[in-house]
Amino acid sequence: MLAVCTTILSALSASKVLGRLDWIVPAISGLATLSTTLLSQTNTQKMWVQSRNIAQQFQMELFLYLQSSGEYDSGQDESENLKLFSKRLIEVWSQVQDTWSQQVSSGK
């Protein structure tokens, strides 16, 4: 929207229709540039949601491990459960790493 306004105002400015209002063109151009920059830098919400999902996955695994439930309720001894817990955390971490590398390589 701002880009369209800038183009129209630039054309009007070049034809001297704006007269004393020539300052509008640089102002609108600046707003368009600022808006574009801010929009490209606001991935923080998406990153926060992803981080929160990872934290919840880790918390779920910790809960299951501490309660000896889910996959940890197979009658194994504590050392086997600890190995399984470590393995599950590494799987979650690897999955997140793969997702992150795909996003980076695709430029999202």
C-alpha positions, 0 to 999 in steps of 0.5 A: 500500500505504501509502495503504491502511494509512494509511486503515485506521489512521485509521479505527482511530484514530478509533474509539479502538481503537489506544489509546496507539498513535495516533502510528502514524497520523501516522508511516504518513502521513508515510512514504506522503507521503515515498514518493510524493515520492521516487517522483515525483522519481526520473526520474534513471535514465530521464534518464541512459539517454536522455543516454547514448543521445544521447552514443552517437549522437554518438560513432557519428557522430564515429567514422563521420566520422573513419573516412570510412565509412558516409554519409561514404564517398561520395567527397566532399571534406572540406568536404562530409563536414564539412557532412554531419557537422554536418547529422547532428548537428543531426538527432540533436539535433532528434530528441532535442529533439522527444522531450523536448518531447513528454515535457514536454507529456504530463507524463511 
